[in-house]
């Protein structure tokens, strides 16, 4: 059988299943580096159901696992699109739509922004060597993302620490791939809870960005 024809049959079957079991969702396609779920980026309404890698829908997703499988007609969507449930507001981004396989989606429960600090622009002794707000370059603004505690670079203790010293945590952040924007170590991230982080690792794969970030004092 022609694989393209088979994929089309799978897409239609997923769409029919979503009509029975799914919720109404708004689909958004990012058009720039700012607010991908803005009203002007909405291009479609469709029904979608999400399951914890369980096509029979008999178990819930476990804590700390942001990846879900999406049941919807993927003929109309693309990797990197956002799906927002109208009734609940739950937000997912499509990490992958592999041929003949389930759609891989990520539950995005936080909203993050990333900026890049500019280095010193002169030579010799500088008046100030830290991050200056006026020189920050905006990379991504108000992007829904998965952000779960855990990852390299957080919670380390050093010989000079006191017993009451607070260890700043590390988090793993998942984001869709962003054309023309390459995230780097030492970029700064802020979330919708008012927390601040610095990027300690940045991995780009076929599923999008996976960032290791370390919390810093506000």
Secondary structure as GFF3:
##gff-version 3
##sequence-region A 1 218
A	DSSP	alpha_helix	3	21	.	.	.	ID=ss1
A	DSSP	beta_strand	23	28	.	.	.	ID=ss2
A	DSSP	three_ten_helix	39	41	.	.	.	ID=ss3
A	DSSP	beta_strand	42	51	.	.	.	ID=ss4
A	DSSP	beta_strand	67	71	.	.	.	ID=ss5
A	DSSP	beta_strand	82	85	.	.	.	ID=ss6
A	DSSP	beta_strand	91	97	.	.	.	ID=ss7
A	DSSP	beta_strand	103	107	.	.	.	ID=ss8
A	DSSP	beta_strand	110	116	.	.	.	ID=ss9
A	DSSP	three_ten_helix	133	135	.	.	.	ID=ss10
A	DSSP	beta_strand	137	149	.	.	.	ID=ss11
A	DSSP	beta_strand	170	175	.	.	.	ID=ss12
A	DSSP	beta_strand	188	191	.	.	.	ID=ss13
A	DSSP	beta_strand	196	205	.	.	.	ID=ss14
A	DSSP	beta_strand	208	216	.	.	.	ID=ss15
###
